[in-house]
Amino acid sequence: MKRLFQTVLAKIYLLISLANIFAAQLHACELKLPEAVSNNAVTIASVDGELTLFSFNGLGDGKTYQDVHGKAFSVNLKTKKAKIIASLPDGLGRLASIAVTLNNRILVIGGYTVAKDHAEVSTSQVFEYFPLKNKYQKISDMPVPVDDTVAFIYQQRYVYLVSGWHDTANVNLVQVFDSKERHWFNATPFPGAPVFGHAGGIVGNKFLIVDGVKVKRVVDGKREYGPSDETWYAEIDKNDPAVIYWKKISKHPFKPLYRMASVGVPDSQQIVFAGGSDNPYNYNGVGYNGIASEPSSKIFSYDVRNSRWQNLGLLNNPSMDHRGLLLADDGLYIVGGMGKEQEVLNAIQKIDLSQVISGLDVGKDFK
């Protein structure tokens, strides 16, 4: 009995020590954006051999329709220099667009505009940004314009857009852009409740789609929104990128979260999620239920290799309203977003990669 007691104490001490280590590894960066921005498209690319964070479009700190913009920023991770770069060439401000990098090419995709009367229109344009020239080129239009979607890269060739919002409703489409042939095709549709503001990531040919917001019902022509607690695991057929095998799996142990930052981490075979809010909201941070939303500090992941959820600690600064989590050599970066009391942020937070690799098993009884 004494030996058992000592063993239990040792395990408890180990868990506390690991938690303290993880807390120490979570820290705010010295990096900052030139301006505060939220709901911004983010990506990372190498420019002259140096990793650089990019932010496109989004919402300024006034949080009105007049603060929706098409501004863009870059932050060099080595020199820590932040600068304003060229805005999107069509002059439209956008929210909920998405940015991806494939073969070091930066693509800025979709989003939605907001008019004075609060009318929202999904945009179809796909732009390529050339950092050395500080210029854009329109390369395509989405067949069905979507915003608040999840995007990821497969085989450094295909851009997948899973579900999302189109003008007046969510769609279950999985639209795929073949960057080599410059054409679009549809893959196997998303089988869950169509969502927007969801999160996900890919490792190899396996990806995950988590949470978001669904339309619960329409009453007298008005949509009622609610969180979706569904989690879908998927595998892309290795011989046919249009074929996806979907499977619904057990959800993470938290309340459903809206607009988390997320990314796949190939080296550790994990898909990581951070921040978000458990109260879905309009673009100004006020919930669809009329209650101001607050951000989450949670960081967790899905271990693809072992099919389990893992707890990765807490953010020093809770944040929400994200369009991506950026994977660099030394860590994961959250760029901008909204903080407590819906404050629009210029902050950049970093999650140490060793924390991701050493995650603690959550288990079904994790609270």
Secondary structure, DSSP 8 states (H G I E B T S, - for coil): -HHHHHHHHHHHHHHHHHHHHHHHHEEEEEEE-SS--BS-EEEEEEETTEEEEEEEEEE-TT-SGGGEEEEEEEEETTT--EEEE---TT----BS-EEEEETTEEEEE--EEE-TT--EEE--EEEEEETTTTEEEEEEE-SS--BS-EEEEETTTEEEEES-EETTEE---EEEEETTTTEEEEES---S---BS-EEEEETTEEEEE--EEEEEEETTEEEEEE---EEEEEE-TT-TT-EEEEE----SS---BS-EEEEEGGGTEEEEE--BSS-B-TTSBBTTSSB---EEEEEEEETTTTEEEEEEEEEEEEB--S--EE-SSEEEEES-B-GGG-B--EEEEEEHHHHHT-EE--TT--
